[in-house]
Amino acid sequence: MPLKLNPKDRKLLLGGAIVFVLMVVGAVVFGGENQNIEAPTTYSTGSGGAKAAYLLLQQSNYDVQRWERPMAELPDASGKVLVIAEPIEAPSRAERERLEKFISDGGHVIATGMFAGIYLPEGGSVPDPVAGMTWKTISALVPSAITRAAPEITLAPQSFWISKKMAVPLYGDGEKAMVVRYSYGKGEVLWWASATPLTNAGLKEPGNMEFFLACLGGRQNQILWDEYVHGYRQSLAASVAHSPVKWLFLQLIIVSLAVLLTFSRRSGPVFPAVAEVRLSPLEFVSTLGGLYQRAGAASVAVDVSYQRFRYWLTRRLGLAGNAPVVEIERAVRERWSLPAEDFVMTLRECESARYHPELPEHQALQLIQKIHNYAVKLKLFPAQEKH
């Protein structure tokens, strides 16, 4: 028996099918060319992308090309520099072994980011995501051709190097090494705490471009910029399979099934929506508070809240993330009317709290309440005011 559809239902299904096809085609065509992603890929023009650095090398007559094949297929290492900028995938055993041989045979590798150490034959990096929320200017620690080209650089210290067995620290803040260099076989490894110096936003910071070019060596080297670790493949099908586009297909399928089920069951009973239960969120808050209390980590709670407050405040004011308190005070005074002395004192107390592991709980609570009140007053978190 043929299915009889109302003309309005037929138009609805036809329109949904057309939208579905257009979304699939758009995802396939444009999914691999996202220009605003915050990964240091040479295809991205976003602030965290690296297209500017790639074009700079091309226009400066460097022999540079994108590498979109597995690391296990790396070519001969002679005269080659491999750039691994904040990989998003863990390497396989075969890839690590091939990279180790590539370096040992004379290859030069520049690896950046908190997880790049797992690619290296001698990795010793430790993630530090809280410190990496803001950029920091770091100075050279030892004399070398690289540090002579750039005595100071700016980067987000997302990690630091702890292994002192082989690496020579080139840059750091006196306590933590954030750029290191070591030899392995006939080759050499350069590790950076983050890819900031080669990103579109970071390349223009003082010293960063000179540092980046000095790390690459002369123009006689062939530079391979690894895009395989960012999900880019030589074929369109492989790129789609390793990109968020596959999840778009899954979502579209789920939505289509939901539409079909709703259409077929729309004459059934309608149930009222279940009211949201606040018990679970409150239990989570209580559990998290108890964890900080048992660990005696009141200073950590203050630091986390302060870093979030500072991030949104500097972003609202259009300042650099590592702007000093004095500059923040001046910008706040020009834009809002606040009690300057109390505001500055609160910021300084929050900054010094991280260095006081024995910070009393009542004092930590007062500091968190103060910066929360300032955040509400300055409307830094509009979403919170709706609750």
N, C-alpha and C positions, 0 to 999 in steps of 0.2 A: 504494500500500500504506500503510495508516494506521500512524502511529508508535505503538509500544507502549511505555508508560512504566511503570516500577515504581511502585507506590503511594507509596513513600517519596520517589522522585524527583519525582513529581507534587506531593506536599506541599511539597517543597523549592522547586520552581519557583513554585508558587502563593504561598508565603510571601515569596520574593524579589520577586515582582511587587507584592505588597501593600506591602512596605517601600519599594519604588521609588516607587510612587504617593504614599505618605504623605510621603516626603522631598521630592518635587517640589511637592506642595501646600504643605507647610510652608515651602519656600524661596520660593515665590511670595507667600505670605501675609505671612511675616515677614521676608523678605529686605530689603525697603525700609525696615523700621522697626528697624534695629539700634540699640539704645539705648546700647551700650558702646563704640562705635568711637572712636578717638582723633583724630578730625578735628573742627575747630571748626564743626560743623554744629548748627543749632538743634534738630535731632531727637535729638541724643545727650545722655544724662545721664552719660556717662563723664567722667573728670577733664579730658580734653582737649576735650570737647564744649562747646557754647555755648547749651544750652537755658536755663540759669539767666539768662543775659544777655537772651535773647529774652523770657522771661516777665517779667523786671524791667521791660523797656521797655513791655510790654503793660500791666502793672499800674500803671505810672507815667503812663499815658495818652499814651504816644507813639504816633504813627501809624506802626506798623511792620508789615510783611508780608514773607512769604517770596517770593523771585523764583525761579521754576522754569521760566523760559523762556529761550531763547538771548539772549545779550547783544546780538545784532544787533536784537532787538525791544524794546530799552529805550524807555520812554516819554519824554515831554518832560522836560527836565532841570530846569525851574523848581521850586525849593523841594524838591529831592529829594537824599537821601544814599544812595549805593550802598556796601554793605559787601561786600568781597571778602576773605574770611578763608581764607588758605592754600589757594589753588586746587590741585586735583590734575590738572587738564588744561590743556594749552597752548591759548591762544586762536587762533581762525582770523583770517585777515586781515580779513574782514568784521567780526568782533567787535571787533578792535582799532580799526578805523576808526570803528565806531559808538561805542565807549567814548570815543575821542578827541573826537568831536563832542559827546557827552553832557557831557564836562567843559568843553569850550570854550563850550558854550551856557549854562553856569552851574551844572552839576551838581557835587556834592560827593562825592568818592570816598575811602573808607578802605580801603586795600589792605595786607594783612599777610602776612608769610612771606617765605622766601628766594626763591621763584619768582614772587611777585606783581609784581615789577618788569617782567616781560615783558608784562604787561597795560597798563602805563602808557605815556603818550606820551613821557615823559622818565624812563626807568628807569635806575637806577645802583646796584643792589644786588649784593652779592657774598656767596655762601653761606659760612657758617662753622659747619659742623655740630659740630665738636669743642667749640667754646665754647658752642654751644646745648644741650649735654647737661645743663647746670645752670642754674638761674635766677640772675638777677643784679639787684641794686638799682641803678638808674641815676638820675642827677640831672638837673634841668633845666639847659639851657645858655643860653637866652635868655628874657627876660621876654615873656609872652604870656598871653592869657586861659586857654589850656590849662595852661600851666606854673604859673599862679597857683592853679588849682584843684588841681593835684597836683604839688608840688615834686619828689617822687620817685615812681617806679613800679618794679614788678618784672616782669621778663620773661626769657624764654630767648633770649639773643642769637644766634639761628640765622644771622644775616646782618648786614651793615652797609652803609651808604650811602657811595659813593665820589665820586659826581658832585656837584660844587659849583657847577655852572653856574647852576642855578635854585633849588635846594632850600635852605631855612633849617633847620639842625639844631635840634630842640627838646630832645632828650634824648640823652645819650651818656655815655661813660666818660672823656672827655677826649681820647681818641685816635680813637675810632670813633663816628660818628653812628648811632643806632639808632632814632630817630624823627625824620622830616623832614617838612617842609611846603613846598609850592610852589604858585603860581598858574599856571593855564594857561587862557588866554582869559578868559572870565568866571567860570570855575569854579576849584576848588581840589582838591589831592590831599594826602592824609595817608598816609604810608607808615610801617609799624611793622616792626621786625625779626622779630617773631613775633606770634601771636595770643594770647599768654599773658594779657594784661589782660582779655580778654573771655571766657576759658574758665571752665568751672565751678570749677576749682581755683584759677585765677589771679585771678578777680574779687574774692575776699575778701582779697587781699593789700593792705596799706596803700597808698592812693593810686590803685589800679587802677580802681576803680569811678568815682571822680571824674574820672580821666583819660578813661575810656571815654565818659562822658556829656558831658564838655566837648568831645570830638572830634565828637560827633554834632550839637552846636549845640542850639538851642532846640526846644521841642515843636512849633513851627510847621512843622518840616521833616517830610517823609514819608520814612521809612527803608525802603529795599529791601534785604533780606538775601539775597544771591545764594546759592542752594542748587543752582543749575544746575551750578556749577563743582565741586560735590561729587557729582555723578552723579544728583541728584534731578530728575525730570521730571514734567510735569503728568499724563501717562498712566502706568498701571502697566506696560504693555509697554515703554515707553521707559525707565523706571527700571530694569527688569530687564535690559534690553540694555546699560545703562551701569553695572551693578553686578556684584559677584562671583558673583551667582546663575547667570549664563550659564556660568561655569566649573564650577559644581556640576552642571549638566546634562551638560556634556562629561565630567566624571569619572564620572557615573552611567552614561553610555553606554559608556565604556571598561570600567568594572567589569562591566557586563552582558555585553559581548562576551567579556571574560575568563572569566566564569562559563560562558557557552555553549561556548567553545572547550575549557575544562577538562572540561566534561561530555561533550563529543563525543570527546575524545582521552584520557580517563582510563585507557583500557586500553592506551595506548601505553607506550613505555619511560620510565622515570623516571631523570633525570640528577641527580647530586649537585650541591649548590649550589657555585658558584665561590667560592673563598676570597678574602677581601678582600686586595688588594695595597697595601702601605703605600708603594710607591715613589712614586706620584703625589703624595700629601700631603707626603712628605719633599722632593720636588723643588720643590714650591710654597714650602715653608718656606725652602729654600736660595736659591731665586730672590729671594724677598722680602727675606731677609737681605742678599743681595748688592746689591740695589737700595738699601737703607738705607746700606750701607757705601760704595758708590760716590758716593752723594749727600752723604755726611758728615752724615747726619741722625739721629745717635744720640739727640739730644734729642727728636726727634719720636717715636721709638719709645718712649722713657720716658714722654712725655706721654700717648700713646695708652693704654699699659698702666695708667698711674696714673689716668686719667679713668675707665676701666672699673672699676678696683679701688674708686675713691672712690664711684662710682655704686652698686655693689652693697653697699658697706659702709654708706653713709648709708641706703640702702633697708632693710637688715637692722636698723639701729639705730632706724629711724623718724625720722630727722633730715631737715632740708631739704637739697636737693642742694648748696646753696651754704654749708653750715654751716662755720664756721671750724675750724681744726685744733684749737684749744683745746677747743671743744665736743665734737669727735669723740674727742679724747683722754679727756675726762671720761666720756663714754658708754661707751667701750671699757673703761676701768678699772673701771667699775661692773658691766659685764656679763662681762668676761673677765679673766683674770690674764695680763697681758703685761708685758714690760719696757718701762715707759712711756717712758723717755728714748730708747731706741733706736727705738721705734715712732714717736714724734713727730719725731725727727730724720730718719727715713726719709721721712715725709710731707712735711716741709719741703724736703728735698733734691729730692724729686720735683716739688714745686710750682715750685721755682726752676730746674729743669732746662730748662723751655721757654724761659727767657731766656738760655740759654747754648748758642748754635748750635755752638760749638766744643767741646762736651762730649766728653771722651775716651770711646772705645768701651768700655774696661774698666770705667770708672766707670758708664756707662749700663747695662752688663750686670749689675753688682753691684746697682744700684737695682731693675732689673726682677726679678732673682732674689729680692731681699728682699721686694718687695710680693707676688710669687708665693707665697713661703713663708708670708707672713702670710695670704694668701687661703686657702691650704690649711689652715693652722692654725685659722682662723676659720670654715672650711667655707663660704666665700662662693660657690664654684663646685662644688656637689656632683657635677655631671655629669662634671667632669674626674677625679674620684677613681675612676671606673669603668674608666678606661683603664689 
